Amino acid sequence: DIQMTQSPSSLSAAVGDRVTITCQASQDINNHLNWYQQKPGKAPNLLIYDVSSLEPGVPSRFSGRGSGTHFSLIIRSVQPEDVATYYCQQDDDLPNTFGQGTKVEIK
Amino acid sequence: QVQLLESGPGLVKPSETLSLTCTVSGDSITNYYWSWIRQSPGKGLEWIGYIYHLGNTNSNPSLKSRVTISIDTSKNQFALRLTSVTAADSAVYYCAKSAYHGKETFDVWGQGTLVNVSS
C-alpha cells in the first residue's frame, strides 16, 4: 500500500494566518491527490481533488499544490470556521489510502 | 442533491457478521460508484471497498476475504457485509459517493454509523 504521511500532526494559528499542511507519498502518485476537511462529529468533506482543483462551494482561501510525492494544502487566511482535521488521500493505486490527519486549531 | 444514510446494528458480537445498508436519495444509484469507508482512532480512515451497479466491485486487500458489497437498484441502496468481526473492526462506518472525475474520490458522505464489536 502507498503510505501517506502528513505534517504537522496538529497546529495552532491566529485568525488571518497562512497555514500550510504537507503530505508526502511513499511513491509517485501521478497527481492523484485529494484533500478532505473533517469537522468534529461530522463526516469528511472533499475540498480539493487532483492536487489543486477546488471542489465547488469551497472557499478560495483553500488551495493545493505539489507533484510527484510532495503535496501541500494552503489556507491563505485561516478563519474560525476552518477548525477541523484535514486529511490527504491518494487514489492513484489500489487501495486508496489516507494520511493520518492534521488538526488545525485557532489561537 | 445526493444524500446518503447508513443504517444497521450498532453492536455486533465477536466472530459474527456486521451488516450495514446505505440508502441513496436525490439521484439514481446507477449513475456513480459507491464506497464504504471506516474510521477508527487506531487506524484512521480506511477504505473498505466500492461497487458499481453493473456489478464491478473491488475491496481493500486487507479486508477482501471478509467483505461483500452488494447493490439493490430497485431500492436505491447498497450494503456491506463484514464477516468474522473482532474488536479491531469497531469504527464509525461511512458510505460515500464517488465523484464523476474519480471513482475513489469521495464527494458525498453519509453521516456515519458507529459500530462496536463486543460481547
Interface residues (C-beta under 8 A of the other chain):
Chain A: D1 H32 N34 Y36 K42 A43 P44 N45 L46 Y49 D50 E55 Y87 Q89 D91 L94 P95 N96 T97 F98 G99 Q100 G101
Chain B: G44 L45 E46 W47 N58 N60 P61 S62 Y94 A99 H101 G102 E104 T105 F106 D107 W109 G110 Q111 G112
